[in-house]
Structure formats: C-alpha cells, structure tokens
C-alpha cells in the first residue's frame, strides 16, 4: 500500500484492450500529438481492491519513514472505509498524513479502484500542504475527468517487465510514468524481509530522474530509493484480521 506518488515524499505491457491507447507512453516525446485518454467503463470495475501487490483493506494502517539527508519524515497511511465516485467508478479512499518532528506537513486523500482484470487505477488525490506560516496549499490536487486529468494504473493485474505505463495524467501538471523492471525480488526493511516483490521504476515526464519502488505480495509498498540516496521504507503495517 502506498500513496502512488512518483517522488520521495511518500505509486504491463499486456494492458487490456479496453484501456489501450496508442502512443500513451510516448506522447511527450512526439510533442503530445497522441492524447492519453483511457476508456473507463464503470461496469468493468468492482468495489474491492484485492490486487496482491496493492491490497486495500479498510482499517489497514501502514507507517512509512522517509530519509533525505538529515531530513526525516513519517507517513501514516490508512485505508479508510470511505468511498468516492470518480468518472462513475466507486473508489476506495486512502488517507495519508505526513509529519516532520510531530508537525503535520501534508495530508492527502487518494482514490483507487480495481478493474475486472486486476489492474489498480489511481483516480486522483486531494492534497493539502500545511506551511509554517499557516498557509494551506492545494495545488497538487487533481481528479480524473476534470480539467483534462485522466486516471492511470498504479499496479497491473499481472505485473511483468515490459513497456512503460501511465500512473497519472494531467498535461503539464501530472505526467507520472512507471515500468516494471523485475518480479520475485527480495527486500529487507524495518518492517521485515519480503520475498516475491515487484520492482518498478517510476518517473515524471516533467522532471529529470527516477525512483525505484518495491511492492510486496500481500502488503503493497515496502521501499523506495531515489538516485541521490533518499530512501522511504515501510516501518510497520497493521492489518485488519
């Protein structure tokens, strides 16, 4: 379980035909001549998110610690029982609270839904950044179907190394990509040792650099590493019995 972001703050080449968009992974390179607009049919989604590499069981709480030099932040990610309808699809709402030295610096409400092929889609997020001068910034918020924003896939139903795919899309605002690099990885973090992990490379088409992210079977997000050594890792996870 992870917030699906492509930066250190903290998300199949056989994509089903109903979401296939020619040139979706390369429209930035060719000047944007091909528009990414997946066909979303609400009838092809169901209420639960049970992808083994991105399970969202209401009541589950994960703690993630992120280290960037001397800066340490902590995220508490809770799968809520709340839902939100986006583009006609009923999404599960995940609440992510980021703190630095016990001060809440950011709060996000993220919307995910799973299609009948097992792909987990990211439909948007309500982001609130809390500044020390009491300002609240919401510029990173987006919702699929509004202002040109489109949903993307955060975890494939059958992850396998292949072509890049969209994590989220809003032209010139949110253009995050991912690519599965390996499966069956083993990763050790504070929360334990996890086998059978999917390793992805994730990046933004609007910025240089990328991050490597691991997702464990039955858990979800377990680790993220950025090129300059910044690391985010799962510290604990409390699952609902």
Residue frames as qw, qx, qy, qz and C-alpha x, y, z in Angstrom:
[[0.000, 0.889, 0.457, 0.000, 0.00, 0.00, 0.00],
 [0.412, -0.233, 0.050, 0.879, 1.39, 3.37, -0.99],
 [0.204, 0.696, 0.272, -0.633, 0.12, 6.80, -1.95],
 [0.664, 0.539, 0.468, 0.221, 1.07, 6.35, -5.57],
 [0.071, 0.962, -0.135, -0.226, 3.27, 9.41, -5.83],
 [0.846, 0.430, -0.077, 0.306, 6.36, 9.48, -8.02],
 [0.183, 0.747, -0.397, 0.500, 8.61, 11.45, -5.67],
 [0.443, 0.117, -0.767, 0.449, 10.46, 10.61, -2.45],
 [0.393, -0.276, 0.309, -0.821, 7.67, 12.12, -0.32],
 [0.833, -0.267, -0.316, -0.367, 5.95, 9.36, 0.18],
 [0.826, 0.472, 0.223, -0.214, 2.91, 4.53, -6.54],
 [0.662, 0.073, 0.745, 0.022, 2.12, -4.44, -18.01],
 [0.043, 0.314, -0.583, -0.748, 2.80, -4.33, -21.11],
 [0.112, -0.307, -0.888, -0.323, -0.30, -6.57, -21.61],
 [0.234, 0.181, 0.339, -0.893, -2.78, -3.80, -20.85],
 [0.406, 0.449, 0.788, -0.112, -6.38, -4.92, -21.55],
 [0.271, 0.362, 0.548, 0.704, -7.78, -3.76, -24.87],
 [0.119, -0.843, -0.505, -0.143, -10.43, -1.61, -23.23],
 [0.319, -0.889, 0.001, 0.328, -7.74, 0.74, -21.86],
 [0.684, -0.005, 0.345, 0.643, -5.19, 0.54, -24.68],
 [0.197, 0.944, 0.079, -0.254, -4.20, 3.95, -26.01],
 [0.798, 0.371, 0.090, 0.467, -1.76, 4.12, -28.92],
 [0.389, 0.560, -0.149, 0.716, 1.27, 6.23, -28.07],
 [0.519, -0.813, -0.185, -0.187, 0.21, 6.82, -24.46],
 [0.779, -0.475, 0.012, 0.410, 3.69, 6.12, -23.11],
 [0.573, -0.032, 0.257, 0.777, 5.42, 8.35, -25.64],
 [0.196, 0.853, 0.425, 0.230, 3.14, 11.35, -26.32],
 [0.289, -0.892, 0.078, 0.339, 5.53, 13.73, -24.57],
 [0.540, -0.297, 0.527, 0.586, 8.39, 12.66, -26.84],
 [0.332, 0.358, 0.636, 0.597, 6.40, 13.32, -30.03],
 [0.020, -0.151, -0.052, -0.987, 5.13, 16.70, -28.88],
 [0.314, 0.231, 0.633, -0.669, 1.87, 15.42, -27.44],
 [0.376, 0.125, -0.525, -0.753, 0.26, 14.55, -30.76],
 [0.531, -0.252, -0.790, -0.174, -1.35, 11.48, -29.19],
 [0.398, -0.494, 0.255, -0.730, -3.66, 12.24, -26.29],
 [0.192, 0.002, -0.944, 0.270, -3.80, 9.84, -23.39],
 [0.559, -0.110, 0.122, -0.813, -7.47, 9.12, -22.74],
 [0.022, 0.021, -0.999, 0.030, -8.21, 5.61, -21.47],
 [0.539, -0.299, -0.459, -0.639, -11.73, 4.30, -21.92],
 [0.081, -0.102, 0.788, -0.601, -13.17, 3.94, -18.42],
 [0.573, -0.288, -0.562, -0.523, -16.27, 1.75, -18.20],
 [0.406, -0.433, 0.503, -0.629, -17.64, 1.72, -14.62],
 [0.936, -0.042, -0.012, -0.349, -19.19, -1.69, -15.31],
 [0.825, 0.306, -0.413, 0.232, -15.67, -3.12, -15.57],
 [0.099, 0.458, -0.598, 0.651, -14.74, -2.12, -12.00],
 [0.644, -0.465, -0.603, -0.071, -15.69, -3.71, -8.70],
 [0.406, -0.872, -0.032, -0.272, -15.90, -2.44, -5.13],
 [0.783, -0.558, 0.177, 0.212, -12.86, -4.20, -3.63],
 [0.374, 0.793, -0.479, 0.050, -9.15, -3.66, -4.26],
 [0.864, -0.374, 0.335, -0.039, -7.50, -7.03, -3.68],
 [0.669, 0.632, -0.363, 0.147, -4.56, -6.98, -6.09],
 [0.879, -0.330, -0.202, 0.280, -1.90, -9.00, -4.17],
 [0.588, 0.086, -0.086, 0.800, 0.72, -6.28, -4.71],
 [0.052, -0.235, 0.049, -0.969, -1.59, -3.36, -3.87],
 [0.328, -0.498, -0.802, -0.040, -4.26, -4.63, -1.46],
 [0.125, -0.319, 0.166, -0.925, -6.50, -2.02, 0.13],
 [0.445, -0.447, -0.775, 0.034, -8.37, -3.50, 3.09],
 [0.244, -0.762, -0.051, -0.598, -10.28, -0.85, 5.08],
 [0.725, -0.683, 0.041, -0.082, -8.74, -0.37, 8.52],
 [0.862, 0.053, -0.033, 0.502, -5.20, -1.23, 7.45],
 [0.118, -0.984, 0.121, 0.051, -2.61, 1.28, 8.71],
 [0.848, 0.190, -0.048, 0.493, 0.97, 1.49, 7.41],
 [0.281, -0.908, 0.122, 0.285, 3.81, 3.63, 8.77],
 [0.771, 0.458, 0.073, 0.437, 6.49, 4.74, 6.34],
 [0.403, -0.779, 0.097, 0.470, 9.69, 6.59, 7.27],
 [0.640, 0.695, 0.110, 0.307, 11.43, 8.71, 4.66],
 [0.554, -0.636, 0.134, 0.520, 15.02, 9.89, 4.95],
 [0.559, 0.734, 0.099, 0.373, 16.61, 12.55, 2.74],
 [0.313, 0.530, -0.393, 0.683, 19.93, 13.55, 4.27],
 [0.085, 0.010, -0.685, 0.724, 19.20, 14.87, 7.76],
 [0.520, -0.040, -0.004, -0.853, 15.54, 15.37, 6.95],
 [0.049, -0.108, -0.991, 0.057, 13.30, 12.63, 8.31],
 [0.528, -0.051, -0.011, -0.847, 9.56, 12.48, 7.77],
 [0.191, 0.075, 0.965, -0.166, 6.95, 9.89, 8.62],
 [0.479, -0.048, -0.398, -0.781, 3.78, 8.93, 6.78],
 [0.363, 0.114, 0.843, -0.380, 0.79, 7.20, 8.31],
 [0.354, 0.089, -0.594, -0.716, -1.25, 5.66, 5.51],
 [0.400, 0.139, 0.765, -0.485, -4.75, 4.45, 6.39],
 [0.153, -0.201, -0.787, -0.563, -7.14, 2.59, 4.13],
 [0.347, 0.050, 0.387, -0.853, -10.48, 4.12, 5.05],
 [0.318, 0.377, 0.867, -0.070, -13.97, 2.70, 4.72],
 [0.292, 0.693, 0.119, -0.648, -14.91, 5.82, 2.74],
 [0.558, 0.288, 0.628, 0.459, -15.54, 5.78, -0.99],
 [0.154, 0.636, -0.043, -0.755, -15.74, 8.44, -3.68],
 [0.693, 0.504, 0.506, 0.099, -17.29, 8.18, -7.13],
 [0.067, -0.660, 0.371, 0.650, -14.95, 9.45, -9.86],
 [0.299, 0.309, -0.663, -0.613, -15.84, 9.13, -13.57],
 [0.814, -0.074, -0.238, -0.525, -18.70, 6.86, -12.46],
 [0.717, 0.102, -0.657, 0.208, -16.32, 4.49, -10.67],
 [0.648, -0.738, -0.015, -0.187, -16.59, 3.88, -6.93],
 [0.521, 0.527, -0.514, 0.431, -13.10, 4.37, -5.50],
 [0.732, -0.496, -0.357, 0.301, -11.55, 3.40, -2.17],
 [0.020, 0.924, -0.146, 0.352, -10.22, 6.43, -0.27],
 [0.797, -0.125, -0.312, 0.502, -6.75, 6.21, 1.33],
 [0.219, -0.968, -0.003, -0.121, -5.73, 8.82, 3.91],
 [0.770, 0.152, -0.200, 0.587, -2.01, 9.73, 4.02],
 [0.280, -0.958, -0.012, -0.058, -0.68, 12.05, 6.75],
 [0.706, 0.340, -0.258, 0.565, 2.96, 13.24, 6.63],
 [0.453, -0.890, -0.034, 0.017, 4.66, 14.59, 9.74],
 [0.593, 0.438, -0.349, 0.579, 8.10, 16.10, 10.42],
 [0.200, 0.119, -0.585, 0.777, 9.11, 16.39, 14.07],
 [0.009, 0.451, 0.808, -0.379, 5.48, 15.76, 15.11],
 [0.258, 0.506, 0.070, -0.820, 4.17, 18.59, 12.91],
 [0.628, 0.469, 0.619, 0.047, 1.71, 17.67, 10.18],
 [0.119, -0.465, 0.370, 0.795, 3.15, 18.99, 6.92],
 [0.361, 0.155, -0.593, -0.703, 0.90, 17.30, 4.39],
 [0.518, 0.166, 0.740, -0.397, -2.38, 15.43, 4.21],
 [0.294, 0.216, -0.640, -0.676, -3.74, 13.57, 1.20],
 [0.695, 0.193, 0.565, -0.399, -6.92, 11.70, 0.34],
 [0.091, 0.368, -0.759, -0.530, -6.22, 9.35, -2.58],
 [0.785, 0.231, 0.229, -0.527, -8.73, 7.48, -4.73],
 [0.006, -0.330, 0.901, 0.282, -8.07, 3.96, -6.08],
 [0.825, 0.174, 0.231, -0.485, -10.24, 1.39, -7.86],
 [0.331, -0.273, 0.868, 0.251, -9.61, -2.04, -9.37],
 [0.615, 0.298, -0.334, -0.649, -10.88, -3.25, -12.72],
 [0.948, -0.021, 0.148, -0.282, -12.05, -6.77, -13.55],
 [0.811, 0.434, -0.332, 0.208, -8.60, -7.65, -14.90],
 [0.785, -0.423, -0.226, 0.391, -6.97, -6.88, -11.55],
 [0.417, 0.385, -0.042, 0.822, -5.36, -3.56, -12.53],
 [0.292, -0.706, -0.443, 0.470, -5.44, -0.95, -9.74],
 [0.289, 0.655, 0.263, 0.647, -6.18, 2.54, -11.05],
 [0.289, -0.358, -0.317, 0.829, -5.32, 5.90, -9.48],
 [0.122, 0.727, 0.591, 0.329, -8.25, 8.31, -9.95],
 [0.040, 0.784, 0.009, 0.619, -6.99, 11.38, -8.11],
 [0.562, -0.291, -0.526, 0.568, -5.95, 12.93, -4.84],
 [0.191, -0.923, -0.147, -0.299, -6.95, 15.81, -2.60],
 [0.698, 0.025, -0.306, 0.647, -3.61, 17.18, -1.33],
 [0.233, -0.947, -0.080, -0.206, -3.19, 19.77, 1.41],
 [0.656, 0.185, -0.335, 0.651, 0.28, 21.08, 2.25],
 [0.418, -0.876, -0.239, 0.021, 0.48, 22.83, 5.61],
 [0.500, 0.531, -0.231, 0.644, 3.13, 25.57, 5.83],
 [0.467, -0.258, -0.521, 0.666, 4.68, 27.04, 8.96],
 [0.044, 0.017, 0.055, -0.997, 3.05, 30.41, 8.22],
 [0.419, 0.327, 0.661, -0.530, -0.40, 28.73, 8.39],
 [0.481, 0.409, -0.382, -0.675, -0.83, 28.69, 4.63],
 [0.699, 0.091, 0.703, -0.092, -2.57, 25.64, 3.15],
 [0.234, 0.484, -0.557, -0.633, -1.59, 24.79, -0.41],
 [0.746, 0.207, 0.582, -0.248, -3.73, 22.51, -2.58],
 [0.392, 0.671, -0.380, -0.502, -2.08, 22.92, -5.99],
 [0.016, 0.310, -0.935, -0.174, -1.05, 19.24, -6.22],
 [0.547, 0.245, 0.685, -0.415, -4.67, 18.08, -6.07],
 [0.313, 0.231, -0.604, -0.695, -6.28, 16.53, -9.14],
 [0.627, 0.170, 0.654, -0.388, -9.28, 14.42, -10.07],
 [0.233, 0.036, 0.828, 0.509, -9.70, 12.23, -13.13],
 [0.144, 0.636, 0.726, 0.219, -12.28, 13.56, -15.55],
 [0.073, -0.955, -0.225, 0.181, -11.79, 17.19, -14.54],
 [0.008, -0.914, 0.299, 0.273, -9.58, 19.80, -16.23],
 [0.619, 0.601, -0.491, -0.124, -8.15, 17.23, -18.61],
 [0.273, -0.486, 0.801, -0.220, -6.92, 14.86, -15.89],
 [0.827, 0.111, -0.446, -0.323, -7.01, 11.13, -16.61],
 [0.799, -0.484, 0.332, -0.135, -6.54, 8.09, -14.35],
 [0.426, 0.576, -0.698, -0.033, -3.54, 5.80, -14.56],
 [0.927, -0.168, -0.332, -0.046, -2.55, 2.32, -13.42],
 [0.256, -0.778, 0.510, -0.261, -0.53, 2.05, -10.20],
 [0.383, -0.307, 0.871, -0.024, -0.34, -1.75, -10.19],
 [0.522, 0.206, -0.616, -0.553, -1.02, -4.15, -13.02],
 [0.889, -0.169, 0.096, -0.415, -3.17, -7.19, -12.55],
 [0.966, -0.009, 0.111, 0.233, -0.34, -9.40, -13.75],
 [0.051, -0.927, 0.313, 0.200, 2.86, -7.37, -13.37],
 [0.876, 0.070, 0.292, 0.377, 5.69, -8.33, -15.70],
 [0.294, -0.490, 0.292, 0.767, 8.67, -6.47, -17.22],
 [0.440, 0.561, 0.613, 0.340, 7.59, -4.61, -20.34],
 [0.215, 0.553, 0.228, 0.772, 6.59, -1.22, -21.71],
 [0.050, -0.051, -0.421, 0.905, 6.05, 1.91, -19.56],
 [0.169, -0.631, -0.709, -0.265, 2.55, 2.88, -18.49],
 [0.107, -0.592, 0.031, -0.798, 0.83, 5.93, -17.02],
 [0.268, -0.246, -0.752, 0.549, 0.49, 6.34, -13.26],
 [0.079, 0.767, 0.467, -0.434, -1.50, 9.56, -13.61],
 [0.389, 0.245, 0.417, 0.784, -2.00, 12.24, -16.23],
 [0.101, 0.918, 0.324, -0.208, -2.86, 15.91, -16.44],
 [0.664, 0.533, 0.088, 0.517, -0.93, 17.61, -19.21],
 [0.286, 0.604, -0.236, 0.705, 1.95, 19.78, -17.95],
 [0.492, -0.623, 0.247, -0.555, 0.85, 19.16, -14.36],
 [0.685, -0.312, 0.632, -0.183, 0.89, 15.44, -13.53],
 [0.759, 0.488, -0.365, -0.232, 2.63, 13.16, -16.02],
 [0.434, -0.524, 0.721, -0.132, 3.94, 10.27, -13.95],
 [0.769, 0.326, -0.487, -0.255, 5.07, 7.02, -15.53],
 [0.638, -0.448, 0.611, -0.140, 6.11, 3.57, -14.34],
 [0.694, 0.408, -0.558, -0.201, 7.73, 0.45, -15.74],
 [0.905, -0.362, 0.207, -0.083, 8.04, -2.98, -14.17],
 [0.221, 0.733, -0.642, -0.024, 11.71, -3.95, -14.05],
 [0.296, 0.206, -0.925, 0.123, 11.56, -7.26, -12.16],
 [0.784, -0.400, -0.088, -0.466, 9.42, -9.63, -10.16],
 [0.929, -0.184, -0.283, 0.150, 10.44, -12.06, -7.40],
 [0.258, 0.605, -0.423, 0.624, 12.82, -9.54, -5.74],
 [0.646, -0.495, -0.511, 0.278, 13.66, -9.87, -2.04],
 [0.069, 0.686, -0.113, 0.716, 13.72, -6.68, 0.05],
 [0.549, -0.393, -0.588, 0.444, 14.64, -6.12, 3.70],
 [0.067, -0.633, -0.004, -0.771, 13.24, -3.06, 5.52],
 [0.163, -0.300, 0.604, -0.720, 12.41, -2.15, 9.11],
 [0.761, -0.059, 0.134, -0.632, 9.07, -3.97, 8.85],
 [0.831, -0.116, 0.543, -0.040, 10.78, -7.23, 7.89],
 [0.157, -0.324, 0.770, 0.528, 12.09, -9.28, 5.00],
 [0.680, 0.459, 0.290, -0.493, 9.81, -9.60, 2.00],
 [0.344, -0.110, 0.806, 0.470, 10.14, -12.05, -0.87],
 [0.275, 0.516, 0.759, 0.286, 8.24, -12.11, -4.13],
 [0.002, 0.722, 0.179, -0.668, 8.38, -8.32, -4.61],
 [0.540, 0.696, 0.349, 0.319, 7.62, -6.40, -7.79],
 [0.393, -0.476, 0.070, 0.784, 10.26, -3.78, -8.60],
 [0.400, 0.805, 0.393, 0.192, 9.23, -0.76, -10.66],
 [0.370, -0.082, 0.057, 0.924, 10.98, 2.32, -11.97],
 [0.061, 0.835, 0.545, -0.037, 8.83, 5.44, -11.66],
 [0.353, -0.139, 0.109, 0.919, 9.38, 8.94, -13.01],
 [0.263, 0.783, 0.338, -0.452, 7.76, 12.17, -14.15],
 [0.603, 0.506, 0.378, 0.487, 7.83, 13.26, -17.80],
 [0.032, 0.958, 0.095, 0.268, 8.16, 16.83, -16.49],
 [0.379, -0.837, 0.391, -0.044, 11.29, 16.31, -14.36],
 [0.508, 0.510, -0.691, 0.068, 14.68, 14.63, -14.61],
 [0.101, -0.330, 0.845, -0.409, 15.45, 11.50, -12.61],
 [0.738, -0.191, -0.495, -0.417, 13.50, 8.48, -11.42],
 [0.454, -0.453, 0.624, -0.446, 12.93, 6.35, -8.33],
 [0.445, 0.068, -0.884, -0.125, 12.96, 2.59, -7.76],
 [0.589, -0.267, 0.297, -0.702, 9.98, 1.20, -5.86],
 [0.218, 0.051, -0.975, -0.002, 9.27, -2.27, -4.43],
 [0.681, -0.194, 0.041, -0.705, 5.82, -3.72, -3.74],
 [0.066, -0.204, 0.962, -0.168, 5.47, -6.94, -1.73],
 [0.467, -0.250, -0.743, -0.409, 2.82, -9.60, -2.19],
 [0.504, -0.552, -0.658, 0.088, 0.11, -9.28, 0.44],
 [0.396, -0.523, -0.268, 0.706, 1.47, -5.94, 1.66],
 [0.295, 0.930, 0.200, 0.091, 1.90, -3.35, -1.09],
 [0.294, 0.836, -0.296, 0.357, 4.58, -0.64, -0.88],
 [0.844, -0.444, -0.125, 0.274, 7.70, -1.61, 1.09],
 [0.534, -0.483, 0.172, 0.672, 10.57, 0.55, -0.20],
 [0.472, 0.855, 0.159, 0.143, 11.52, 3.44, -2.47],
 [0.613, -0.415, 0.180, 0.648, 15.01, 4.65, -3.40],
 [0.361, 0.926, 0.045, -0.098, 15.91, 7.84, -5.27],
 [0.762, 0.495, -0.171, 0.380, 19.18, 8.36, -7.20],
 [0.124, 0.704, -0.388, 0.582, 20.72, 10.70, -4.61],
 [0.316, 0.100, -0.837, 0.436, 20.23, 8.21, -1.81],
 [0.478, -0.171, 0.269, -0.819, 16.88, 9.30, -0.40],
 [0.267, -0.065, -0.960, -0.055, 15.04, 6.29, 0.97],
 [0.612, -0.218, 0.163, -0.742, 11.46, 5.63, 2.08],
 [0.350, 0.080, -0.933, -0.018, 10.65, 2.31, 3.73],
 [0.685, -0.469, -0.365, -0.421, 7.84, 0.51, 5.47],
 [0.037, -0.441, 0.685, -0.579, 8.31, 0.52, 9.24],
 [0.249, 0.117, 0.880, -0.386, 5.13, -1.25, 10.30],
 [0.424, -0.111, -0.497, -0.748, 1.78, -2.34, 8.99],
 [0.331, 0.080, 0.761, -0.552, -1.34, -3.19, 10.97],
 [0.288, -0.077, -0.742, -0.601, -3.74, -5.32, 9.04],
 [0.670, -0.160, 0.168, -0.706, -7.37, -5.92, 9.81],
 [0.390, -0.154, 0.901, -0.110, -7.88, -9.52, 11.00]]
